[in-house]
Amino acid sequence: MKSLPLLPTSLVGSYAQPDWLIDRARLAGRFPPRVRARELWRIPPERLAQAQDDATELAIRAQERAGLDIITDGEIRRESYSNHFATALDGIDLDNPGTALDRSGHPNPVPRITGPIRRPRPIEVGDLRFLREHTDHLIKMTVPGPFTMSQQAQNDHYPDAEAAAMDYAAAVNAEIRDLFAAGADIVQIDEPYMQARPEPARAYGLAALNAALDGVVGTTAVHICFGYAAIIHERPEAYSFLPELAGCPVEQVSIETAQSGLDLGVLSDLKDKTVILGVIDLSTPDVEPVELVAERVRRAFDRIPPDRIVIATDCGMKYLPRESAEGKMRAMAGAARLLRGEFGPTM
Ligand code: MET
C-alpha cells in the first residue's frame, strides 16, 4: 500500500462518467435524480453491471495516471451521489414517489417514506471491494449523509424529519462500519444540504451526523458544498454552516474555496481537522494553470498547516467533460508537486 505524501490529492468523489455509459446531456439537463433514473443508462440492463465495472476501472486508471494520491471509484455506478444509497433502503415507496424541494427550490420526485428506514444489506461494499482490488493507492468511499437524505425524501411515516434523519443515520453508520471492515481507508459522508438548510442542520442534522459516526474506527470525512456548479450557479460569500463541525468526531472536512473565492478565515474554526481543500473550479471546463491551483492552496497556509491539507476539487467532477476532468486532475497533482518542492525534503 502506498503511503501519503505531504499535501495529498483527491477527488471529492465523482469523476466524469463516459458518454457511452450514461446519457450525459440528459443527466446534466435535469436535476440530480433522487429516485432511480435507469433510463439514463445507455447499456441494456443485462450488460450494465459489467459496463459500470469497466468504466470504474477507467476512472481509477485516470486518477492514477493524473497522479492523484487518494483514489475513489468515481461514483461511476451512480445516477446521483445520493440516490444509489437512498433508494436501496427499506421503508420507502419508489413506485409512488413523493415530492421535495431541492436546494434551489425546484420540486423533485423523491423517495416517499412509508415505514421504518432500514438498511436491508450492505449497499456499497461490493463497489468498495472492486476499488480495493484495482488499485494499491489509498482509497476513499463516499456515502450520502443522513441529514441530506432526510431532506431528499417525503416523510409520510415518522412524526418529524428529525426522527427520519436518525434512522437514516443508523443505516449510514452500519454501512460505514462495513466499508471499513472491507478495506476502505477513508469514508466520506456527503452532506451538501447542511449548507443549504443551516437551521434544521443545527437543530438535528448535526446530531444525525454524529450518530452516523458513532463508534466508527477509521478515517472519516464530511463534505459540505454550495451544490454542483453545473446545477447551482451562484456562490454565497461564506458558509452558513461550518464552525458547527468543529465538535463533530470527523477527522476531515471537505469545503469548496475555488469558485467562491471563499474567505479562508473560516478555517480557523476547524483547528483540529484535516481540511480537504477544494481548489478546482467546476463551473468552467477550462483547466486551471498549475501555478493558479498552487496559489489557491498557499492561501490556506496562514490558517492551517500544510500537513493538515488535502488538495481536492470543489465538488464532484460528475458533470465535467472527460478531457477537462483529466486536465484538472493533472493541475492538482502538478500543484502538489510544486508545493512539496517548495517545502523541501524536511517538511
Ligand atoms: N461525492 C459527491 C460527488 O463527488 C458529492 C456531491 S455533493 C453535491 O459528486
Residues whose N, C-alpha, C, O or C-beta is under 5 A from the ligand:
A	BS01	LIG	V12 G13 S14 Y81 T142 D190 P192 G227 Y228 C315 G316 M317
